[in-house]
Amino acid sequence: MKDLNEFSRISLAVLPTPVQRLENISRLLGTNVWIKRDDMTGVGLGGNKVRKLEFLLAEARDQGAQVVFTTGGAQSNHAMLTAACAKKLGMTPILILKKRGVTACRGNLLLEKLMGTDVRFLDTDDYQDIYDEMDRVGQAMGLPYYKIPCGGSNPVGALGYVACAREIAEGGVPFQHIVCAEGSGGTHAGLALGAKLFLPRTQVTGMMVDTDPFEVITLDIMRRTAALLQADVSLGPGDIHLRDMCGPGYAIPSPEGMAAVRLMAENEGLFLDPVYTGKAFAGLLAMAREGAFRPTDNVLFLFSGGAGGIFAADLADGI
Ligand SMILES: Cc1ncc(COP(=O)(O)O)c(C=O)c1O
């Protein structure tokens, strides 16, 4: 197997991110709940995408790219962080976003405006239309460009979360469970593959916040990432643990998600977001209710960022 250090990587994140025990929530749930502070990765408002971008933007740089395209929903945290990291590295980000959700200049769109980012919208439900548009725009500009898929969820991006699993293993706490949000699959796939390699006794559960076929998507990214690493592991559906926490739809707050946001804020002074981490933490609470965790277990929740989303939608009604 290749070592992670053999891959091109640009240091963008402040690592390792802290792992903290949530004292009050542990007491409430009767188990040991810990939080991995990937909301503190140190670029923009923090978040999981910075880990992926360390590998993706290194590949872009190695290919001589001057322009970096990416996409996502109108309030994509990934798109905002791609813009922030690309700007830091002197590359020009161009975001071609789906014209869905909150398109007013709020939340992540406001942050993109502050960074002077070129943001465009395409009225489509098919990402292929957007990737084609990236090629049209890139070729018309005549500059070398690099395309990052939605969520940075390809094998190169997923390496960031294989590395995160290694970081968790090096921290020394024996976790029985890791729980993360799942929006495009790369974070879960990287963590699950990393767990297979470095944390063989840990189950990783992806809390789905969208309606895509994540059983297939996650396993596919895991397998292709394992191939990139030349890792000798056999992977199958049994390696994927998922739970549907989407509720009324992607980027639409759910009552369970908002209750989880409130619980975390009231007990720990931490602010989850309504689109990803609130719904994911609601999934962890549901697992606790169902008796999935023993009193002696250590359960790690990945706080993957998303603060921009708190300021995008009008959440006052949901609270
Ligand atoms: C805050 C936050 N958490 C979790 C995720 C999910 O990660 P992934 O897209 O790798 O499934 C995202 C993705 O957009 C995100 O922005």
The ligand as an ORCA input file, in Angstrom:
! r2SCAN-3c Opt
* xyz 0 1
  C     -20.883     20.991      6.644
  C     -20.850     19.746      5.842
  N     -20.863     18.577      6.489
  C     -20.864     17.412      5.811
  C     -20.860     17.375      4.429
  C     -20.922     16.055      3.757
  O     -19.726     15.665      3.213
  P     -19.697     14.841      1.857
  O     -20.149     15.783      0.779
  O     -18.291     14.447      1.720
  O     -20.633     13.693      1.973
  C     -20.825     18.577      3.725
  C     -20.821     18.544      2.256
  O     -21.153     19.364      1.541
  C     -20.827     19.800      4.437
  O     -20.801     20.983      3.814
*
